[in-house]
């Protein structure tokens, strides 16, 4: 079996404060809440899935009292969004206003975009470049 290039992608990250993380990704970045669940039994956790309707990817944020692993982001835990154009000051201001903080990411990404850490410290790179497969 091979992986179909159209397969849906889910990226899951733990969060100390789901409400703060949700606010960052929705009010700040402009993603939509696609699904929400509350832990109902031992071993389960609260979660909120954010993304864009119809996209082949989404971000799952997990948290709550039964969170098994706390967030442990590193400088290389990047979610890169290729915008294929300038990163607007208003977008960066919205992300910061929604609980993010602008951070340096090194010469390459600082040249080709803007990096903002979410409330848990995970980094979102807004790249001015377009994605290219080749």
C-alpha positions as CSV (number, residue, x, y, z in Angstrom):
1,X,0.0,0.0,0.0
2,X,1.2,3.5,-0.8
3,X,0.0,6.7,0.8
4,X,-2.3,8.7,-1.4
5,X,-1.1,12.3,-1.8
6,X,-4.6,13.5,-1.2
7,X,-4.8,11.7,2.2
8,X,-6.0,14.0,5.0
9,X,-3.4,15.1,7.5
10,X,-4.0,15.7,11.2
11,X,-1.3,17.3,13.4
12,X,-2.1,16.9,17.1
13,X,-0.5,19.0,19.8
14,X,-1.1,19.1,23.6
15,X,-2.2,22.4,25.2
16,X,-2.2,23.6,28.7
17,X,-5.1,25.9,28.0
18,X,-7.4,24.8,25.2
19,X,-9.5,28.0,25.3
20,X,-6.3,30.2,24.8
21,X,-5.0,27.9,22.0
22,X,-8.4,27.9,20.3
23,X,-8.6,31.7,20.5
24,X,-5.1,32.1,19.0
25,X,-5.8,29.8,16.0
26,X,-9.4,31.1,15.3
27,X,-9.4,34.8,16.2
28,X,-5.7,35.2,15.4
29,X,-5.0,33.0,12.4
30,X,-8.6,32.8,11.1
31,X,-9.1,29.0,11.3
32,X,-12.5,27.5,12.0
33,X,-13.5,25.1,14.8
34,X,-14.2,21.8,12.9
35,X,-14.9,19.6,15.9
36,X,-14.9,19.8,19.6
37,X,-15.1,17.0,22.3
38,X,-15.0,16.8,26.0
39,X,-13.5,13.9,27.9
40,X,-16.3,11.5,28.9
41,X,-14.4,8.6,30.4
42,X,-11.0,7.8,32.0
43,X,-8.1,8.0,29.5
44,X,-9.9,10.5,27.3
45,X,-9.1,14.1,26.8
46,X,-10.7,17.3,25.8
47,X,-10.0,18.4,22.2
48,X,-10.7,21.0,19.6
49,X,-9.9,20.5,15.9
50,X,-9.2,23.7,13.9
51,X,-8.6,24.2,10.2
52,X,-10.2,25.4,7.1
53,X,-13.4,23.8,5.8
54,X,-12.6,21.6,2.8
55,X,-8.8,21.6,3.4
56,X,-7.0,18.2,3.5
57,X,-5.4,19.0,6.9
58,X,-6.4,20.2,10.4
59,X,-4.8,20.9,13.7
60,X,-6.0,18.9,16.8
61,X,-5.4,20.6,20.1
62,X,-5.7,18.3,23.1
63,X,-5.9,19.2,26.7
64,X,-7.9,19.0,29.9
65,X,-7.4,17.4,33.3
66,X,-6.5,14.0,31.8
67,X,-3.8,15.4,29.4
68,X,-1.1,12.6,29.2
69,X,1.8,14.7,27.9
70,X,2.2,18.4,28.6
71,X,3.3,20.7,25.7
72,X,7.1,20.5,25.1
73,X,7.7,22.6,22.0
74,X,11.2,23.2,20.7
75,X,12.4,25.9,18.3
76,X,12.1,23.4,15.4
77,X,8.4,22.4,16.1
78,X,7.1,24.5,13.2
79,X,3.7,24.7,11.5
80,X,4.6,26.4,8.2
81,X,1.9,28.1,6.2
82,X,3.0,29.1,2.7
83,X,1.0,32.3,1.9
84,X,2.7,33.0,-1.5
85,X,2.7,36.7,-0.7
86,X,3.5,39.3,1.9
87,X,2.5,38.7,5.5
88,X,0.3,41.6,6.5
89,X,1.0,43.6,9.6
90,X,-2.7,43.3,10.6
91,X,-2.4,39.5,10.6
92,X,0.6,39.6,12.8
93,X,-1.1,42.1,15.1
94,X,-4.2,39.8,15.3
95,X,-2.0,36.8,16.3
96,X,-0.2,38.8,19.0
97,X,-3.5,40.2,20.2
98,X,-4.9,36.6,20.4
99,X,-2.1,35.5,22.8
100,X,0.8,34.8,20.4
101,X,4.2,36.4,20.5
102,X,6.5,37.1,17.6
103,X,9.8,35.3,17.8
104,X,12.9,35.1,15.7
105,X,13.3,31.8,13.8
106,X,16.8,32.0,12.2
107,X,18.1,33.6,9.0
108,X,16.1,31.5,6.6
109,X,12.6,31.8,8.1
110,X,13.2,35.4,9.2
111,X,14.0,36.2,5.6
112,X,11.1,34.3,4.1
113,X,8.4,35.0,6.7
114,X,7.2,35.8,10.2
115,X,7.2,33.4,13.1
116,X,4.7,33.6,16.0
117,X,4.6,31.3,19.0
118,X,1.2,30.2,20.1
119,X,0.2,30.3,23.8
120,X,1.8,26.9,24.4
121,X,5.0,28.0,22.7
122,X,4.5,26.1,19.4
123,X,5.7,28.1,16.4
124,X,3.7,29.1,13.4
125,X,5.7,30.4,10.4
126,X,3.8,32.5,7.9
127,X,5.9,32.2,4.9
128,X,5.9,34.7,2.0
129,X,7.0,31.9,-0.3
130,X,4.7,29.6,-2.3
131,X,5.1,25.8,-1.8
132,X,6.8,24.1,-4.6
133,X,7.1,20.3,-5.1
134,X,10.2,20.5,-7.1
